């Protein structure tokens, strides 16, 4: 009985092999978000060193460059006038004003990379993630969570780029932003000194998404100019 099943099984496999393309995973859009001080920049920097072949879209911003940041690598640092031109010309997928500065995701490199079948990573704030969710709901949304508000405050203090008043405002806003977690597909807690574990979890999420039997299909027409 078992032997008689083998030809049928082999035949079915042969027929399936002809249509294996239906199981090919399309490109992923991975959206990393979380409150200020959760460690998004450090995570993104380390993710770029991983073995995963990912394309990183660099965000435009009008905020001043911080020590150690490079134009075109960490952000595209532009004037308010240039930013508004990009926005008015429809060149931004989403944009938001955060703590008095403008941030926006350019459409063209995102559209180009996805059309080439490349997996793309975006780092945005909660406002940006909310907007992108409406435009491209089939993206993979990962919420980077601090282990506690105390730890988040400590990270912001170490960064040394905010006044005491600004720091308090960021912690209060983070407390509200954490309530946005239901918007996301995954939550990854980024504990102080455990960034390797954080990276391992994000890499595992991306790997699992590439193995889905029902791949996420992005509607690229939604990001046409």
C-alpha positions in Angstrom: 0.0 0.0 0.0 2.8 2.4 1.0 4.7 1.6 -2.2 1.6 2.3 -4.4 1.4 5.8 -2.8 4.9 6.7 -3.9 4.2 7.2 -7.7 1.2 9.3 -6.9 3.2 11.4 -4.4 6.0 11.8 -6.8 3.6 12.9 -9.6 2.0 15.4 -7.3 5.4 16.7 -6.3 6.3 17.1 -10.0 3.1 19.0 -10.7 3.7 21.2 -7.7 7.3 21.9 -8.7 6.0 23.5 -11.9 4.1 26.0 -9.9 6.5 26.6 -7.0 6.5 30.3 -8.0 3.3 30.8 -6.1 5.2 30.2 -2.9 7.9 32.7 -3.6 7.9 35.4 -1.0 7.6 38.9 -2.4 9.6 41.8 -1.0 9.0 42.8 2.6 8.6 46.3 4.0 9.7 46.2 7.6 8.7 49.3 9.7 10.6 49.8 12.9 9.0 52.2 15.3 8.8 53.1 19.0 9.2 56.0 21.4 12.1 58.3 21.5 14.9 56.7 23.5 13.8 53.1 22.8 17.1 52.5 20.9 15.8 52.6 17.3 18.9 54.2 15.9 21.3 51.8 17.6 19.2 48.9 16.5 19.2 50.1 12.9 22.9 50.6 12.9 23.5 47.1 14.1 21.0 45.6 11.8 23.0 47.1 8.9 25.9 44.9 10.0 23.8 41.7 10.0 23.9 39.0 7.3 20.4 39.9 6.2 20.3 41.5 2.7 18.1 44.6 3.4 17.7 48.0 1.9 17.5 50.9 4.2 15.5 54.0 3.3 17.1 57.2 4.7 14.7 59.7 6.1 14.7 63.4 5.5 14.8 65.7 8.5 15.1 69.3 9.4 16.6 68.7 12.8 20.3 69.5 13.5 22.8 66.8 13.1 23.9 65.1 16.3 27.6 64.2 17.0 28.6 61.1 15.1 25.8 61.3 12.5 26.5 61.4 8.8 24.4 63.1 6.2 22.9 60.5 3.7 23.6 57.7 6.1 21.7 58.4 9.3 19.4 61.0 7.8 19.2 63.4 4.9 19.6 66.7 6.7 17.8 69.4 4.8 16.4 72.9 5.3 12.8 73.5 6.2 12.3 75.1 2.7 13.8 72.0 1.0 11.6 69.7 3.1 8.4 71.6 2.3 9.3 71.4 -1.4 9.6 67.6 -1.2 6.3 67.4 0.6 4.5 69.7 -1.8 5.8 67.8 -4.8 4.5 64.5 -3.5 7.9 63.0 -2.9 7.2 61.8 0.6 5.4 58.7 1.6 4.6 60.2 5.0 5.8 63.2 7.0 5.3 64.5 10.5 6.5 67.2 12.8 8.2 65.8 15.9 9.5 68.0 18.7 9.5 71.0 16.4 11.4 69.3 13.6 10.1 67.8 10.3 10.7 64.1 9.3 9.7 62.4 6.1 10.2 59.2 4.2 11.1 59.5 0.5 9.0 57.5 -1.9 11.4 57.0 -4.8 14.1 54.8 -3.1 11.4 52.8 -1.4 9.5 52.3 -4.6 12.6 51.4 -6.6 13.9 48.9 -4.0 10.5 47.1 -3.6 10.0 47.0 -7.4 13.4 45.2 -7.6 12.2 42.6 -5.1 14.4 43.9 -2.3 13.3 43.7 1.4 13.2 47.3 2.8 13.5 48.6 6.3 12.1 51.9 7.5 12.6 53.6 10.8 9.8 56.0 11.7 8.1 57.5 14.7 4.6 56.4 15.9 2.9 59.0 13.7 4.7 57.7 10.7 3.9 54.1 11.4 0.2 55.0 11.8 0.3 56.7 8.4 2.2 53.9 6.6 -0.2 51.4 8.1 -3.1 53.1 6.2 -1.2 53.2 3.0 0.6 49.8 3.1 -1.2 47.6 5.6 0.7 44.5 4.5 4.0 45.9 5.7 5.6 44.2 8.8 5.2 46.6 11.8 7.6 46.1 14.7 7.3 48.1 17.9 10.6 48.7 19.8 9.7 48.8 23.5 11.9 50.0 26.3 11.9 47.7 29.3 10.7 50.5 31.5 10.2 54.3 31.4 13.0 54.6 33.9 15.4 52.9 31.5 14.1 55.1 28.6 14.7 58.2 30.7 18.3 57.0 31.5 19.0 56.5 27.8 17.8 60.0 27.0 19.9 61.4 29.7 23.0 59.6 28.4 22.3 60.9 24.9 22.6 64.5 26.3 20.7 66.2 23.4 17.7 67.4 25.4 17.2 69.9 28.2 15.5 68.7 31.4 12.2 70.1 30.2 12.5 68.4 26.8 13.5 65.2 28.4 10.4 65.2 30.7 8.2 65.9 27.6 9.7 63.0 25.7 9.2 60.6 28.6 5.6 61.7 29.0 5.0 61.3 25.3 6.6 57.9 25.3 4.2 56.8 28.0 1.3 57.7 25.7 3.0 56.2 22.6 3.4 52.8 24.3 -0.4 52.6 24.2 -0.2 52.4 20.4 1.2 48.8 20.5 -2.0 47.2 19.1 -1.2 48.9 15.8 1.9 46.6 15.4 2.4 43.0 14.4 5.3 42.4 16.8 6.7 43.9 20.0 10.4 43.6 20.8 11.6 44.8 24.2 15.0 46.4 23.8 16.7 46.0 27.2 19.7 48.0 28.2 22.9 46.1 27.3 20.9 43.4 25.5 20.9 44.7 21.9 22.3 41.4 20.6 19.1 39.7 21.8 17.0 42.5 20.3 18.7 42.0 17.0 18.2 38.3 17.1 14.5 38.7 17.6 14.1 41.2 14.7 16.1 38.9 12.4 13.9 35.9 13.5 10.8 37.9 12.7 12.1 38.8 9.2 13.2 35.2 8.5 9.8 33.9 9.6 8.0 36.4 7.4 10.0 35.2 4.4 8.7 31.6 5.2 5.0 32.4 5.3 2.7 30.1 3.2 0.6 33.2 2.5 3.1 36.0 1.8 2.4 39.6 2.4 1.6 41.3 -1.0 2.4 45.0 -1.1 0.4 47.2 -3.4 3.1 49.3 -5.0 0.6 51.4 -6.8 -0.2 53.0 -3.5 3.2 54.6 -3.4 3.3 55.8 -7.0 4.1 59.5 -7.4 
